[in-house]
Amino acid sequence: MKDHLQYLPLDNQNTSQFLDDWEEFVLSIIRRMKVSDEAEAMSRVFTRALTGLPDFQGDSKLSTWMYKIAWREGLRQLKKDSK
């Protein structure tokens, strides 16, 4: 996986590359959590990730950061599904 600086600035090309590089990783997390609306979860994960990427400090691996975003979104979806 690439270092987060490779995706900056977030222009169309870098955004597209970011989505391509991380889609399978994020989808695997969302699927393991068995959320009902994978598309919505994926959209929310990538919206949050792309919004936060310029401020990402690199204190953890990018994969750890992405996992945490996907996990939290999965939990949010599961909570929503249980209502």
N, C-alpha and C positions, 0 to 999 in steps of 0.2 A: 504494500500500500504506500501511497505517496505521503510525503510530509505536507502538512496543511498549507504551508507557504506556496506550494506548487499550484494551489487553486486560487490564489489571490493575484490580481484583483478579481473580484467576482463578475467577470464579463460573461457573455453568452457561452463562449467556448469553454471557459473554466467551470462554469456552472454545469454545463452538459457533461464534462469530464468527471466532475464530482459525483453527479447522479449515476453515471455509468459505473464508476469505480465502487460505489457503496450500495447500489441497489440490491445486489444479491445478499450481501451481509445483513442489511437491515431487514429484508424480506424473510430471511431465515429466522431471525429473532421474533418477528411478528407472527410468523406461522407456528413456531414452537409454542407461543403463548395462546394460540387458537382464538384470536380475536375475530369477531363476526364480520367486520368491515376492514379488510386488509388495505384496500385502496385509500380509505380515509386515514388510516393509521400511517401508511407510507407518506402520504401527502403532508401530514402534520409533522412527522419526524423530519422530513427534508426541509420543510419551511423553518422549523426551529434550528436545524443544523446550519442552513445557509444564512439565517439571520445572525447566528452566534459565531460563525466561522471567523469573521474578521477580528473578533475579540478573544478568540481561543489563544490561551497563553502557552500551550504546549507543556504544561506541568504533568500531563499524562499523555499516553499514546492517543493518537486520533481514533484508533479503533475502540479504546476504552470509553472515550467521550461519546462516540457514536452509539456504542452499546447502551450506555446510560440513557441517552435520549430515547432510543428505541424501546428500552425496557420501561421507562416511565410512561411513554405513550401507550405501550401495550397495557400497562396497569390501568391507565386512565380509561382505555377502551373497555377493558374487562369490567371495571366498576360501572361504566355506563351501560354495558350489556346486562348487568345483574339487576338493574332497576326496572 
